[in-house]
Amino acid sequence: MLRFRRLRSLQKFAAVHASVHNHFNHERSLSSRHLFKLNRATALAECRGLGAA
C-alpha cells in the first residue's frame, strides 16, 4: 500500500482488483471439477470479449 503516492490511485487499484478477484475466484473447493472448469472457461471468454471491445 505504501507504493501508491495518491489515495485516488490506491482506490482505483482496489476497485479493479476487487472486481477481477470476485470474477475469477470461484471457491474451487466448493464445486465439482466439471462445474469449476465450465465456470472458469466462461469467465475467461467474457474477459477476452471485454478486452476485444
C-alpha positions in Angstrom: 0.0 0.0 0.0 2.9 2.3 0.5 3.8 2.2 -3.2 0.8 4.4 -4.0 1.5 8.1 -3.9 -2.1 9.2 -4.1 -5.1 7.9 -2.4 -7.1 8.0 -5.6 -4.6 5.6 -7.3 -5.0 3.2 -4.4 -8.8 3.4 -4.6 -8.8 2.8 -8.3 -6.5 -0.2 -8.0 -8.6 -1.6 -5.1 -11.8 -1.3 -7.1 -10.4 -3.0 -10.2 -8.6 -5.7 -8.1 -11.8 -6.5 -6.2 -13.9 -6.8 -9.3 -11.4 -9.1 -11.1 -10.9 -11.2 -7.9 -14.6 -11.6 -7.5 -14.9 -12.5 -11.2 -12.3 -15.3 -11.1 -12.5 -16.5 -7.5 -14.9 -19.4 -7.7 -14.1 -21.1 -4.4 -12.5 -24.2 -6.1 -13.2 -26.5 -3.1 -16.9 -25.9 -3.1 -17.7 -27.1 -6.6 -17.1 -30.2 -8.8 -14.2 -30.2 -11.2 -16.5 -30.1 -14.3 -18.5 -27.2 -12.9 -15.3 -25.3 -11.9 -13.8 -25.7 -15.4 -17.0 -24.6 -17.0 -17.3 -21.5 -14.9 -13.6 -20.7 -15.4 -13.9 -21.1 -19.2 -17.0 -18.8 -19.2 -15.1 -16.2 -17.1 -12.1 -16.2 -19.4 -14.3 -15.9 -22.5 -16.1 -13.0 -21.0 -12.8 -11.3 -20.1 -11.4 -11.8 -23.6 -14.7 -10.4 -25.0 -14.3 -7.3 -22.9 -10.7 -6.9 -23.9 -11.6 -7.1 -27.6 -14.3 -4.5 -27.4 
